Amino acid sequence: MMARLTMSNTDPGWFSVRCLFRASSNKPCGPHDLEAGENAYEERITLWQADSADHAIQLAEEYARLYETQIEVEYLGFAQAYWLADEVQHGSEVFSLIRRSELEPTEYLNRFFDTGREYQDRGD
């Protein structure tokens, strides 16, 4: 499955591409505390200079296949591209995804972004 999202651009430029990966077992370069039957999903956003969103996805997927074998994860075949309309600098938007939902803000955050099962540094 591949999803293509872009601002309306067909000129050469920079694109960010988000690809999704799955680790189904503990790995030296990945999760170390997975239990049997548990998966770790990784979203990676990479930057590509390309003629179109399709071309950027092609480049990102070629890289995803390398990452898949080097890190021993499974590339899920899901890629989303976003055209960077402005020159990259501090504060540049490098990816945007808008999702419709009937969930209230706290429920939405808990369901999609802060489940308590993320591998992230919370500054503790």
SEVOPA-269228 format. One record per residue: residue number from 1; residue in three letters; x, y, z of N, C-alpha, C in turn. Coordinates in Angstrom, 1 decimal. Example, Ala and Ser with C-alpha at 12.3 -4.5 7.8 and 13.67 -1.06 7.14 Angstrom:
// residues 2
  guvo  rotor  n_east  n_north    n_up  ca_east  ca_north   ca_up  c_east  c_north    c_up
     1    ALA    13.2     -5.7     7.8     12.3      -4.5     7.8    13.2     -3.3     7.8
     2    SER    12.8     -2.2     7.1     13.7      -1.1     7.1    12.9      0.0     7.9
***
This chain:
// residues 124
  guvo  rotor  n_east  n_north    n_up  ca_east  ca_north   ca_up  c_east  c_north    c_up
     1    MET     0.9     -1.2     0.0      0.0       0.0     0.0     0.9      1.2     0.0
     2    MET     0.6      2.2    -0.9      1.4       3.4    -0.9     0.5      4.6    -1.0
     3    ALA     0.6      5.5    -0.2     -0.2       6.7    -0.2     0.7      7.9    -0.7
     4    ARG     0.2      8.7    -1.5      0.9       9.9    -2.0     0.2     11.1    -1.6
     5    LEU     0.9     12.0    -0.8      0.3      13.3    -0.5     1.3     14.3    -0.9
     6    THR     0.9     15.4    -1.5      1.8      16.4    -1.8     1.0     17.7    -1.9
     7    MET     1.7     18.8    -1.8      1.1      20.1    -2.1     1.0     20.1    -3.6
     8    SER     0.3     20.9    -4.3      0.2      20.9    -5.7     1.5     21.4    -6.4
     9    ASN     2.5     20.5    -6.5      3.7      20.9    -7.2     4.2     19.8    -8.1
    10    THR     4.7     20.1    -9.3      5.3      19.2   -10.2     6.7     19.6   -10.5
    11    ASP     7.2     20.7   -10.0      8.5      21.2   -10.3     9.5     20.5    -9.4
    12    PRO    10.8     20.4    -9.9     11.8      19.8    -9.0    11.9     20.6    -7.7
    13    GLY    12.2     19.8    -6.7     12.3      20.5    -5.4    12.6     19.4    -4.3
    14    TRP    12.5     19.8    -3.1     12.7      19.0    -1.9    11.4     18.4    -1.4
    15    PHE    11.4     17.1    -1.1     10.3      16.4    -0.6    10.7     15.7     0.7
    16    SER     9.8     15.6     1.7     10.0      14.7     2.8     9.1     13.5     2.5
    17    VAL     9.6     12.3     2.9      8.8      11.1     2.7     8.8     10.3     4.0
    18    ARG     7.6     10.0     4.4      7.5       9.2     5.6     7.2      7.7     5.2
    19    CYS     8.0      6.8     5.8      7.9       5.4     5.5     7.7      4.7     6.9
    20    LEU     7.0      3.6     6.8      6.7       2.9     8.0     7.3      1.5     8.0
    21    PHE     7.9      1.1     9.2      8.6      -0.1     9.4     8.1     -0.8    10.6
    22    ARG     8.3     -2.2    10.6      7.9      -3.0    11.8     9.1     -3.9    12.2
    23    ALA     9.3     -3.9    13.5     10.2      -4.9    14.1     9.4     -5.8    14.9
    24    SER     9.5     -7.1    14.6      8.7      -8.1    15.3     9.4     -8.9    16.4
    25    SER    10.7     -8.5    16.5     11.5      -9.1    17.6    12.6     -8.1    18.0
    26    ASN    13.2     -8.4    19.1     14.2      -7.5    19.6    15.4     -7.5    18.7
    27    LYS    16.0     -6.3    18.5     17.1      -6.2    17.6    18.2     -5.3    18.2
    28    PRO    19.5     -5.5    17.8     20.6      -4.7    18.4    20.4     -3.2    18.1
    29    CYS    19.8     -2.8    17.0     19.6      -1.4    16.6    18.1     -1.0    16.8
    30    GLY    17.4     -1.7    17.6     16.0      -1.4    17.7    15.5     -1.6    19.1
    31    PRO    14.2     -2.0    19.2     13.7      -2.2    20.6    14.4     -3.4    21.2
    32    HIS    14.6     -3.3    22.5     15.2      -4.4    23.3    14.3     -5.1    24.2
    33    ASP    13.1     -4.6    24.3     12.2      -5.2    25.4    10.8     -5.6    24.8
    34    LEU    10.8     -6.1    23.6      9.5      -6.6    23.0     9.2     -7.9    23.6
    35    GLU     8.0     -8.1    23.9      7.5      -9.5    24.4     7.0    -10.3    23.2
    36    ALA     6.8    -11.5    23.4      6.3     -12.4    22.3     5.0    -11.9    21.8
    37    GLY     4.9    -11.8    20.5      3.7     -11.3    19.8     3.6     -9.8    19.7
    38    GLU     4.5     -9.1    20.3      4.5      -7.6    20.3     5.3     -7.1    19.1
    39    ASN     5.0     -6.0    18.5      5.7      -5.3    17.4     6.0     -3.9    17.8
    40    ALA     7.1     -3.4    17.2      7.5      -2.0    17.3     7.4     -1.4    15.9
    41    TYR     6.6     -0.3    15.8      6.4       0.3    14.5     7.2      1.6    14.5
    42    GLU     8.0      1.8    13.4      8.8       3.0    13.3     8.3      3.9    12.1
    43    GLU     8.2      5.1    12.3      7.9       6.1    11.3     9.2      6.9    11.0
    44    ARG     9.7      6.8     9.8     11.0       7.5     9.4    10.6      8.6     8.4
    45    ILE    11.0      9.8     8.6     10.9      10.8     7.6    12.2     11.2     7.1
    46    THR    12.4     11.1     5.8     13.7      11.4     5.1    13.4     12.5     4.1
    47    LEU    14.5     13.2     3.7     14.4      14.3     2.7    15.0     13.8     1.4
    48    TRP    14.4     14.2     0.3     14.8      13.8    -1.1    14.6     15.0    -2.0
    49    GLN    15.6     15.2    -2.9     15.4      16.2    -4.0    14.9     15.4    -5.2
    50    ALA    13.8     15.8    -5.7     13.1      15.0    -6.8    12.3     15.9    -7.7
    51    ASP    11.9     15.3    -8.8     11.1      16.0    -9.8     9.6     16.0    -9.4
    52    SER     9.2     15.1    -8.6      7.8      14.9    -8.2     7.7     14.1    -6.9
    53    ALA     6.5     14.1    -6.4      6.2      13.3    -5.2     6.4     11.8    -5.5
    54    ASP     6.0     11.4    -6.7      6.2      10.0    -7.1     7.7      9.6    -7.1
    55    HIS     8.5     10.5    -7.7      9.9      10.3    -7.8    10.5     10.2    -6.4
    56    ALA    10.1     11.1    -5.5     10.6      11.2    -4.1    10.3      9.9    -3.4
    57    ILE     9.1      9.4    -3.6      8.7       8.1    -3.0     9.5      6.9    -3.6
    58    GLN     9.8      7.0    -4.9     10.6       5.9    -5.5    12.0      5.9    -4.8
    59    LEU    12.6      7.1    -4.6     13.9       7.2    -4.0    13.8      6.7    -2.6
    60    ALA    12.8      7.2    -1.8     12.7       6.8    -0.4    12.5      5.3    -0.3
    61    GLU    11.7      4.7    -1.2     11.5       3.2    -1.1    12.7      2.4    -1.4
    62    GLU    13.5      2.9    -2.3     14.8       2.3    -2.6    15.6      2.3    -1.3
    63    TYR    15.7      3.4    -0.6     16.4       3.5     0.6    15.8      2.7     1.7
    64    ALA    14.4      2.6     1.7     13.7       1.8     2.8    14.1      0.4     2.6
    65    ARG    14.3     -0.1     1.4     14.7      -1.5     1.2    16.1     -1.8     1.8
    66    LEU    17.0     -0.8     1.6     18.3      -1.0     2.3    18.2     -1.0     3.8
    67    TYR    17.4      0.0     4.3     17.3       0.1     5.8    16.6     -1.2     6.3
    68    GLU    15.7     -1.7     5.6     15.0      -2.9     6.0    16.0     -4.1     6.2
    69    THR    17.0     -4.3     5.3     17.9      -5.3     5.4    19.0     -5.0     6.4
    70    GLN    19.5     -3.8     6.5     20.5      -3.4     7.4    20.1     -3.4     8.9
    71    ILE    18.9     -3.0     9.1     18.4      -2.9    10.5    17.6     -4.1    10.9
    72    GLU    17.3     -5.0     9.9     16.5      -6.2    10.1    15.1     -5.8    10.6
    73    VAL    14.4     -5.0     9.9     13.0      -4.6    10.1    12.3     -4.9     8.8
    74    GLU    11.0     -4.8     8.9     10.1      -5.0     7.7     9.6     -3.7     7.2
    75    TYR     9.8     -3.3     6.0      9.2      -2.1     5.4     7.8     -2.5     5.0
    76    LEU     6.9     -1.7     5.5      5.4      -2.0     5.3     4.9     -1.6     4.0
    77    GLY     5.7     -1.0     3.1      5.2      -0.6     1.8     4.3      0.6     1.8
    78    PHE     4.4      1.4     2.9      3.6       2.6     3.0     4.5      3.8     3.0
    79    ALA     4.3      4.7     2.1      5.1       6.0     2.0     4.1      7.1     1.7
    80    GLN     4.4      8.3     2.3      3.7       9.5     2.1     4.7     10.6     1.8
    81    ALA     4.5     11.4     0.8      5.4      12.4     0.4     4.8     13.8     0.7
    82    TYR     5.6     14.7     1.0      5.2      16.1     1.3     6.2     17.1     0.6
    83    TRP     5.7     17.9    -0.3      6.6      18.9    -1.0     6.9     20.0     0.0
    84    LEU     8.2     20.3     0.1      8.7      21.4     1.0     8.6     22.7     0.1
    85    ALA     7.6     23.5     0.3      7.4      24.6    -0.6     8.4     25.7    -0.4
    86    ASP     9.0     25.8     0.8     10.0      26.9     1.1    11.4     26.3     1.3
    87    GLU    12.4     27.2     1.3     13.7      26.8     1.5    13.8     26.3     3.0
    88    VAL    14.6     25.2     3.1     14.7      24.6     4.5    15.6     25.5     5.3
    89    GLN    15.0     25.8     6.5     15.7      26.6     7.5    15.1     26.3     8.9
    90    HIS    15.6     27.0     9.9     15.0      26.8    11.3    13.5     27.0    11.2
    91    GLY    12.7     26.0    11.7     11.3      26.1    11.8    10.6     25.7    10.5
    92    SER    11.3     25.2     9.5     10.7      24.8     8.2     9.7     23.6     8.5
    93    GLU     8.6     23.6     7.9      7.7      22.5     7.9     8.2     21.4     7.0
    94    VAL     8.5     20.2     7.5      9.0      19.2     6.7     8.0     18.0     6.4
    95    PHE     6.9     18.0     7.2      5.9      17.1     6.9     4.6     17.5     7.6
    96    SER     3.5     17.2     6.9      2.2      17.6     7.5     1.2     16.5     7.0
    97    LEU     0.3     16.1     8.0     -0.7      15.1     7.7    -1.9     15.6     8.4
    98    ILE    -3.0     15.7     7.7     -4.3      16.1     8.4    -5.2     14.9     8.4
    99    ARG    -5.8     14.6     9.5     -6.6      13.5     9.7    -8.0     13.9    10.3
   100    ARG    -9.1     13.5     9.7    -10.4      13.8    10.3   -10.7     12.9    11.4
   101    SER   -11.3     13.4    12.5    -11.6      12.5    13.6   -12.7     13.1    14.4
   102    GLU   -13.5     12.3    15.0    -14.6      12.8    16.0   -14.0     12.8    17.4
   103    LEU   -12.8     12.3    17.6    -12.2      12.3    19.0   -11.9     13.7    19.5
   104    GLU   -12.1     13.8    20.8    -11.7      15.1    21.5   -10.2     15.1    21.6
   105    PRO    -9.6     16.3    21.7     -8.1      16.4    21.7    -7.4     15.4    22.6
   106    THR    -7.7     15.2    23.9     -7.0      14.3    24.7    -7.1     12.8    24.2
   107    GLU    -8.3     12.4    23.8     -8.5      11.1    23.3    -7.7     10.9    22.0
   108    TYR    -7.7     11.9    21.2     -7.0      11.8    19.9    -5.5     11.6    20.2
   109    LEU    -4.9     12.5    21.1     -3.5      12.4    21.4    -3.2     11.0    22.0
   110    ASN    -4.0     10.5    22.9     -3.8       9.2    23.5    -3.9      8.1    22.5
   111    ARG    -4.8      8.2    21.6     -4.9       7.1    20.6    -3.8      7.0    19.6
   112    PHE    -3.3      8.2    19.1     -2.4       8.2    18.0    -1.0      8.6    18.4
   113    PHE    -0.8      9.3    19.4      0.6       9.9    19.7     1.2      9.7    21.0
   114    ASP     0.4      9.5    22.1      0.9       9.4    23.4     0.2      8.2    24.2
   115    THR     0.5      7.0    23.6     -0.2       5.9    24.2     0.5      5.4    25.5
   116    GLY     1.8      5.9    25.7      2.6       5.4    26.8     3.5      4.3    26.3
   117    ARG     3.4      3.8    25.1      4.2       2.7    24.6     5.2      3.2    23.6
   118    GLU     5.4      4.5    23.4      6.4       5.0    22.5     7.8      5.0    23.1
   119    TYR     8.8      4.8    22.2     10.2       4.9    22.6    10.6      6.3    22.4
   120    GLN    10.6      7.1    23.4     10.9       8.5    23.3    11.6      9.0    24.6
   121    ASP    12.4     10.1    24.4     13.0      10.7    25.6    12.1     11.7    26.1
   122    ARG    11.6     11.6    27.3     10.7      12.5    27.9    11.4     13.5    28.8
   123    GLY    12.7     13.6    28.8     13.5      14.5    29.5    13.6     14.2    31.0
   124    ASP    13.3     12.9    31.3     13.5      12.5    32.7    14.9     12.2    33.1
***
